[in-house]
Amino acid sequence: MTQTKTKQDSLPLGPRTSSAIQLYQWSMRPLELLEDCAQRFGDTFTLRFAGFGTIVMFTSPEAIKEIFRGDPHTLHSGEANAFLSQIVGENSLLVLDDEPHARQRHVTMPAFKGDRMRSFFSAMRDRTLDSIAEWPESRSFRIDQSMRDITLRVILQAVLGISTGDKFESLTKQVARVLNFGATKWSLILTKVAELIRLNHLKSLPYYRQLRDLDDTLFEIIEQHRTESGTTNRSILTDLLESRHEDGNMMSNQELRDIIITSLMAGHETTATALAWSVEQILEHPNILERIRAELTSVTNGSELQAEHLPRLEYLDAVIKESLRIRTILPFVIRLVKQPFTVDGREYPSGVQLAPCVHLVHRREDLYSDAAEFHPERFLERKYSPYEWLPFGGGNRICLGMSFALFEMKVVLATVFSKVQLTRPKGAVSEIGRRGIVLSPSDGVTVIARRHENDR
């Protein structure tokens, strides 16, 4: 008797190993899994992760364009990210879809516009200078820890308008503790284990206690801002408090809390990791480092870095873009099919997840010649489409913090390379590891810093 072929059977080919094994492989060696599948199955292939369902990976810019331009009612991203709601809350843009997502993005977006972000230049530069002052002289250290401290302090100051004092230091420690709970290669597996044995209901666990403590602090800050009318201390929170939904209502404290947590999570760990990887790549290529220094000297004329210098640092901008291309932070983005949806002539049924694969797109030889090589000049020679260079996702789900992150990376790297000489210890190698959902350097990018003579 002939069996009827199901819609699941008609999906693109993929590994035949069990979904549990595929999740384990993804947790341990994600990029090797992706690259092996691309070599075996081509531009489109299917993975199955235990607890996370069926995921079809796409590496063709044409297919990704169709997905990013797809009807958001048909393709849900928030539902696919539901596991994040335990920390970011139910009002976060990361976990919303349809009209709720559109409403929240509409009211949130003005506070994150690129021009608004540039007002935080001094905070970014000064926090970097503070960090440099604490670096050991001529002794190796992990630069990722410094970058996490810089980006956390900057995003707290940008979002909440707090930059000094006991409350700021206490809040910095609270946020770091909460975010560090998920900083393990096993985070995806542990998330599903927690759901299965209902650990998320055991509110006495340390993680939930820390999260409640952080929430209490944030709600206190939000209430304080509500009562301080006409403050001159502008921040993202003050902008959000002045925003209104289309019905004229202000955002609730819970909405504001969820936006703040989302901003802290998205604007801290990912940017810090991207900065560490950028340093790793730059130090591996002495000619690129020398060109960065020459550009800094030419643009600043040896003076302190200023905001007006940044647009002229074109080569550094290209270096940052190339680093984001070659060192994947988040390997793919997700869209959950709610109604049958066609990509590249193939119809996908509801329940399947479509995943534009950032890592594999960035390694396509037909887009990036010698794709495995670090070659910043390629970004000076041509402009890539949003379906060819997509470290911040795309479509209606593109990261609101993209302008902030790119601007901050430029400020931090320009400040670092204008103030200190960095080298790698002999034999230092940064393997690709996992820190939560982020792919990070295994050694934290160990470096040795020597201050320039005039900065000693």
C-alpha positions as CSV (number, residue, x, y, z in Angstrom):
1,M,0.0,0.0,0.0
2,T,1.5,3.3,-1.1
3,Q,1.6,6.0,1.6
4,T,0.6,9.6,0.8
5,K,3.4,12.0,0.8
6,T,3.0,14.6,3.5
7,K,3.8,18.3,3.3
8,Q,6.6,17.8,5.8
9,D,8.1,15.1,3.5
10,S,8.2,17.7,0.7
11,L,10.5,20.0,2.5
12,P,14.1,20.5,1.3
13,L,16.6,17.8,2.2
14,G,18.5,17.9,5.5
15,P,20.3,15.6,7.9
16,R,18.6,12.4,8.8
17,T,19.8,12.3,12.4
18,S,17.3,12.8,15.2
19,S,16.1,16.2,16.3
20,A,17.8,15.7,19.7
21,I,21.2,15.1,18.0
22,Q,20.7,18.1,15.7
23,L,20.0,20.3,18.7
24,Y,23.1,19.0,20.4
25,Q,25.2,19.7,17.3
26,W,23.7,23.2,17.0
27,S,24.5,23.9,20.6
28,M,28.1,22.6,20.4
29,R,29.3,23.5,16.8
30,P,26.7,25.6,15.1
31,L,28.7,27.0,12.2
32,E,30.1,23.6,11.3
33,L,26.6,22.2,11.2
34,L,25.4,25.0,8.9
35,E,28.5,24.7,6.6
36,D,28.3,21.0,6.3
37,C,24.6,21.1,5.4
38,A,25.2,23.8,2.8
39,Q,27.9,21.7,1.2
40,R,25.7,18.5,1.2
41,F,22.3,20.0,0.4
42,G,22.8,23.3,-1.3
43,D,21.2,26.7,-0.9
44,T,18.2,25.5,1.0
45,F,18.1,22.7,3.6
46,T,16.0,21.6,6.6
47,L,17.0,21.2,10.2
48,R,15.0,19.8,13.1
49,F,15.8,20.9,16.6
50,A,14.1,19.0,19.5
51,G,11.7,21.3,21.2
52,F,12.1,24.0,18.6
53,G,10.5,22.4,15.5
54,T,11.4,22.3,11.9
55,I,13.6,25.0,10.5
56,V,14.3,25.5,6.8
57,M,17.6,27.5,6.2
58,F,17.9,29.8,3.2
59,T,21.1,31.2,1.9
60,S,20.0,32.7,-1.4
61,P,19.5,36.5,-1.4
62,E,16.6,36.2,-3.8
63,A,14.8,33.8,-1.4
64,I,15.6,35.9,1.6
65,K,14.2,38.9,-0.2
66,E,10.9,37.0,-0.6
67,I,10.9,36.1,3.1
68,F,11.7,39.6,4.3
69,R,9.0,41.1,2.1
70,G,6.4,38.5,3.1
71,D,3.2,39.5,4.8
72,P,3.9,39.7,8.5
73,H,0.5,38.2,9.2
74,T,1.7,35.1,7.4
75,L,5.2,35.0,8.7
76,H,5.6,35.4,12.5
77,S,8.9,36.2,14.1
78,G,7.7,36.9,17.6
79,E,6.0,33.6,18.0
80,A,9.2,31.8,17.0
81,N,11.1,33.8,19.7
82,A,8.6,33.1,22.4
83,F,11.2,31.4,24.6
84,L,12.8,34.8,25.1
85,S,9.6,36.2,26.8
86,Q,10.8,34.8,30.2
87,I,13.3,37.6,30.4
88,V,12.1,40.3,27.9
89,G,8.4,40.1,28.8
90,E,5.3,39.8,26.7
91,N,5.4,43.4,25.4
92,S,8.8,43.1,23.8
93,L,9.1,43.7,20.1
94,L,11.1,40.4,20.0
95,V,8.1,38.3,20.9
96,L,5.2,40.3,19.3
97,D,3.5,39.8,16.0
98,D,0.8,41.3,13.8
99,E,-0.9,44.5,15.0
100,P,0.6,44.4,18.5
101,H,4.0,44.4,17.0
102,A,3.2,47.2,14.6
103,R,1.7,49.3,17.4
104,Q,4.6,48.8,19.7
105,R,7.2,49.4,16.9
106,H,5.4,52.6,15.9
107,V,5.5,54.0,19.4
108,T,9.0,52.8,20.2
109,M,10.8,53.7,16.9
110,P,11.2,57.5,17.4
111,A,13.3,57.0,20.5
112,F,15.8,54.8,18.6
113,K,16.3,57.0,15.5
114,G,19.9,57.3,14.3
115,D,20.2,61.0,14.9
116,R,18.9,60.6,18.4
117,M,21.5,57.9,19.1
118,R,24.4,60.3,18.1
119,S,23.7,62.4,21.2
120,F,25.3,59.6,23.2
121,F,28.8,60.1,21.6
122,S,30.4,61.5,24.7
123,A,29.1,58.7,26.9
124,M,30.5,56.1,24.5
125,R,33.9,57.8,24.2
126,D,34.2,58.6,27.9
127,R,33.2,55.1,29.1
128,T,35.8,53.7,26.7
129,L,38.4,56.0,28.1
130,D,37.5,54.9,31.7
131,S,37.9,51.3,30.7
132,I,41.2,51.9,29.0
133,A,42.5,53.6,32.1
134,E,41.9,50.3,34.0
135,W,43.6,48.0,31.5
136,P,46.8,46.3,32.8
137,E,50.0,47.6,31.2
138,S,51.9,45.0,29.2
139,R,49.9,42.0,30.7
140,S,47.4,39.9,28.8
141,F,43.7,40.3,29.6
142,R,40.3,39.4,28.0
143,I,39.0,42.3,26.0
144,D,35.5,40.9,25.8
145,Q,35.0,41.6,29.5
146,S,36.0,45.3,29.0
147,M,33.7,45.6,26.0
148,R,30.7,44.1,28.0
149,D,31.4,46.6,30.8
150,I,31.5,49.5,28.3
151,T,28.4,48.6,26.3
152,L,26.4,47.8,29.5
153,R,27.2,51.2,31.0
154,V,26.6,53.0,27.8
155,I,23.2,51.4,27.2
156,L,22.1,52.0,30.8
157,Q,23.0,55.7,30.5
158,A,21.3,55.9,27.1
159,V,18.2,54.2,28.1
160,L,17.7,55.4,31.7
161,G,19.7,58.6,31.8
162,I,21.8,57.4,34.8
163,S,25.6,57.5,34.6
164,T,27.0,57.7,38.1
165,G,26.3,57.0,41.8
166,D,25.4,54.0,43.9
167,K,22.2,53.4,42.1
168,F,24.0,53.2,38.8
169,E,26.6,50.8,40.1
170,S,24.0,48.6,41.8
171,L,21.9,48.5,38.6
172,T,24.9,47.6,36.5
173,K,25.6,44.6,38.7
174,Q,21.9,43.5,38.7
175,V,21.7,43.6,34.9
176,A,25.0,41.8,34.5
177,R,23.9,39.0,36.9
178,V,20.5,38.5,35.1
179,L,22.1,38.4,31.6
180,N,24.9,36.1,32.7
181,F,22.4,33.4,33.7
182,G,21.8,32.7,30.0
183,A,25.5,32.9,29.0
184,T,26.1,29.2,28.4
185,K,26.3,27.0,25.3
186,W,23.6,24.9,26.8
187,S,21.0,27.8,27.0
188,L,18.7,26.5,24.3
189,I,18.7,23.0,25.7
190,L,18.2,24.3,29.2
191,T,15.3,26.5,28.1
192,K,13.4,23.4,26.8
193,V,14.3,21.3,29.9
194,A,12.9,24.1,32.1
195,E,9.7,24.1,30.1
196,L,9.3,20.3,30.3
197,I,9.8,20.1,34.1
198,R,8.1,23.5,34.7
199,L,11.0,25.1,36.3
200,N,9.7,28.4,35.1
201,H,7.1,28.2,37.8
202,L,9.6,27.7,40.6
203,K,10.0,31.4,41.4
204,S,12.4,30.8,44.2
205,L,15.2,29.8,41.9
206,P,18.1,32.3,41.8
207,Y,17.5,33.4,38.3
208,Y,13.9,34.5,39.0
209,R,14.9,36.2,42.3
210,Q,17.5,38.2,40.4
211,L,15.0,39.1,37.7
212,R,12.4,40.2,40.3
213,D,15.1,42.4,42.0
214,L,15.9,44.0,38.7
215,D,12.3,44.6,37.9
216,D,11.7,46.3,41.2
217,T,14.6,48.6,40.5
218,L,13.4,49.4,37.0
219,F,9.8,50.1,38.1
220,E,11.2,52.5,40.8
221,I,13.2,54.3,38.1
222,I,10.3,54.5,35.8
223,E,8.0,56.0,38.5
224,Q,10.7,58.5,39.4
225,H,10.9,59.6,35.8
226,R,7.1,60.0,35.6
227,T,7.1,62.4,38.5
228,E,10.1,64.5,37.1
229,S,8.4,66.7,34.6
230,G,10.5,68.8,32.3
231,T,13.8,67.1,33.1
232,T,16.8,68.2,31.0
233,N,18.4,64.8,31.5
234,R,17.3,63.3,28.2
235,S,17.2,59.5,27.7
236,I,15.4,56.9,25.7
237,L,13.1,56.4,28.7
238,T,12.1,60.1,28.8
239,D,11.4,59.9,25.1
240,L,9.2,56.8,25.6
241,L,7.3,58.5,28.5
242,E,6.4,61.2,26.1
243,S,5.3,58.8,23.4
244,R,1.7,57.9,22.9
245,H,-0.2,55.0,21.3
246,E,-2.5,55.8,18.5
247,D,-5.4,55.9,20.9
248,G,-3.6,58.6,22.9
249,N,-2.7,56.4,25.9
250,M,0.7,56.4,27.5
251,M,2.7,53.3,27.7
252,S,2.2,51.3,30.9
253,N,5.1,50.7,33.3
254,Q,5.1,47.0,32.2
255,E,5.5,48.0,28.6
256,L,8.3,50.4,29.5
257,R,10.0,47.7,31.6
258,D,9.9,45.2,28.7
259,I,11.3,47.8,26.2
260,I,14.1,48.6,28.7
261,I,15.0,44.9,29.2
262,T,14.9,44.3,25.5
263,S,17.2,47.3,24.8
264,L,19.6,46.1,27.5
265,M,19.8,42.6,26.2
266,A,20.0,43.5,22.5
267,G,22.2,46.5,22.9
268,H,24.7,45.0,25.3
269,E,25.9,41.5,24.7
270,T,25.7,41.4,20.9
271,T,27.5,44.7,20.5
272,A,30.2,43.8,23.1
273,T,30.8,40.5,21.2
274,A,31.0,42.2,17.9
275,L,33.6,44.6,19.3
276,A,35.7,41.8,20.7
277,W,35.6,40.0,17.3
278,S,36.5,43.2,15.5
279,V,39.6,43.6,17.7
280,E,40.5,40.0,17.0
281,Q,40.3,40.5,13.2
282,I,42.1,43.8,13.2
283,L,45.0,42.5,15.2
284,E,45.3,39.4,12.9
285,H,46.0,41.8,10.0
286,P,48.8,44.3,10.8
287,N,48.3,46.2,7.5
288,I,44.7,46.8,8.4
289,L,45.6,48.1,11.8
290,E,48.2,50.5,10.3
291,R,45.6,51.8,7.9
292,I,43.1,52.4,10.7
293,R,45.8,54.3,12.7
294,A,46.7,56.4,9.7
295,E,43.1,57.3,9.0
296,L,42.6,58.3,12.7
297,T,45.7,60.5,12.6
298,S,44.7,62.1,9.4
299,V,41.1,62.8,10.5
300,T,41.7,63.9,14.1
301,N,45.1,65.5,13.4
302,G,46.2,63.9,16.7
303,S,43.5,65.6,18.8
304,E,40.8,64.1,21.0
305,L,38.2,62.1,19.0
306,Q,35.1,64.2,18.4
307,A,31.6,63.3,17.0
308,E,32.3,65.3,13.8
309,H,35.3,63.1,13.0
310,L,33.2,59.9,12.7
311,P,31.7,60.4,9.2
312,R,35.2,60.7,7.8
313,L,36.4,57.4,9.3
314,E,35.3,55.6,6.1
315,Y,37.9,52.8,6.3
316,L,37.1,52.0,10.0
317,D,33.4,51.9,8.9
318,A,34.3,49.3,6.3
319,V,36.3,47.3,8.8
320,I,33.3,47.1,11.1
321,K,31.0,45.9,8.4
322,E,33.5,43.3,7.3
323,S,34.0,42.1,10.8
324,L,30.2,41.7,11.2
325,R,30.2,39.8,7.9
326,I,33.0,37.3,8.7
327,R,32.4,36.9,12.4
328,T,28.8,35.8,12.9
329,I,27.1,37.0,16.0
330,L,23.6,35.5,15.4
331,P,23.7,32.9,12.7
332,F,20.1,33.2,11.4
333,V,16.7,34.9,12.0
334,I,13.3,33.2,12.1
335,R,9.9,33.5,10.5
336,L,7.2,31.0,11.6
337,V,4.7,30.2,8.8
338,K,1.1,30.8,9.9
339,Q,-0.4,30.2,6.4
340,P,1.0,28.4,3.4
341,F,3.8,30.6,2.0
342,T,5.8,30.2,-1.2
343,V,9.5,30.9,-1.5
344,D,11.5,30.3,-4.6
345,G,8.7,28.3,-6.2
346,R,8.2,25.9,-3.2
347,E,5.2,26.1,-0.9
348,Y,5.9,25.8,2.8
349,P,3.1,24.7,5.2
350,S,2.0,26.4,8.4
351,G,4.1,25.4,11.4
352,V,7.4,25.4,9.5
353,Q,10.0,28.0,10.4
354,L,11.8,29.8,7.6
355,A,15.3,31.0,8.5
356,P,17.4,33.4,6.4
357,C,20.8,32.2,7.3
358,V,23.0,35.2,8.0
359,H,26.3,33.2,8.3
360,L,25.9,31.3,5.1
361,V,24.8,34.4,3.1
362,H,27.9,36.2,4.3
363,R,30.1,33.3,3.1
364,R,28.8,33.1,-0.5
365,E,31.6,33.3,-3.0
366,D,29.3,34.8,-5.6
367,L,28.7,37.8,-3.3
368,Y,32.0,38.0,-1.5
369,S,35.0,36.8,-3.4
370,D,37.5,35.1,-1.2
371,A,34.7,35.1,1.4
372,A,36.9,33.5,4.1
373,E,39.3,36.4,3.9
374,F,39.1,39.6,5.9
375,H,38.9,42.2,3.2
376,P,37.3,45.5,4.4
377,E,38.0,47.2,1.0
378,R,35.0,45.2,-0.4
379,F,32.7,47.6,1.5
380,L,34.4,50.6,-0.1
381,E,34.1,49.1,-3.6
382,R,30.4,48.3,-3.6
383,K,27.2,48.6,-1.7
384,Y,25.5,45.4,-0.6
385,S,21.7,45.0,-0.5
386,P,19.9,44.3,2.7
387,Y,19.5,40.7,1.5
388,E,23.3,40.3,1.0
389,W,24.6,41.9,4.2
390,L,22.2,41.3,7.1
391,P,23.8,41.1,10.5
392,F,20.8,42.9,12.0
393,G,18.1,40.9,10.4
394,G,15.8,42.5,7.9
395,G,12.3,43.4,6.8
396,N,9.8,44.7,9.3
397,R,11.9,42.9,12.1
398,I,15.2,44.7,11.4
399,C,16.9,45.6,14.7
400,L,15.8,49.0,16.0
401,G,19.2,49.4,17.6
402,M,21.2,48.9,14.4
403,S,22.2,52.6,14.1
404,F,23.1,52.7,17.8
405,A,25.3,49.6,17.6
406,L,27.2,50.7,14.4
407,F,27.8,54.1,15.9
408,E,28.9,52.7,19.2
409,M,31.3,50.3,17.6
410,K,32.9,53.1,15.6
411,V,33.3,55.3,18.7
412,V,34.7,52.5,20.9
413,L,37.2,51.2,18.3
414,A,38.3,54.7,17.2
415,T,39.0,55.6,20.8
416,V,40.8,52.4,21.6
417,F,43.1,52.5,18.6
418,S,43.9,56.2,19.1
419,K,44.9,55.6,22.7
420,V,46.6,52.3,23.0
421,Q,48.7,49.8,21.0
422,L,47.1,46.3,21.2
423,T,48.8,43.1,20.4
424,R,47.9,39.4,20.8
425,P,49.9,37.2,23.2
426,K,52.1,34.7,21.4
427,G,50.0,31.7,20.3
428,A,46.6,33.3,21.2
429,V,43.8,31.8,19.1
430,S,40.1,32.7,19.4
431,E,37.9,29.8,18.5
432,I,34.1,30.3,17.9
433,G,32.2,29.4,21.1
434,R,28.7,30.1,22.4
435,R,27.6,32.5,25.0
436,G,23.8,32.0,25.2
437,I,22.4,32.6,21.7
438,V,25.4,34.6,20.7
439,L,28.6,33.2,19.0
440,S,31.5,34.6,20.9
441,P,35.3,34.2,21.0
442,S,36.4,31.2,23.2
443,D,39.3,33.1,24.8
444,G,37.5,36.4,25.0
445,V,40.2,37.7,22.6
446,T,43.2,38.0,24.9
447,V,45.3,41.1,24.2
448,I,48.2,43.0,25.6
449,A,47.8,46.8,25.8
450,R,50.6,49.4,25.8
451,R,49.5,53.1,26.0
452,H,51.0,55.6,23.6
453,E,53.7,57.7,25.1
454,N,51.6,60.9,25.3
455,D,48.8,59.0,27.1
456,R,51.0,57.5,29.9
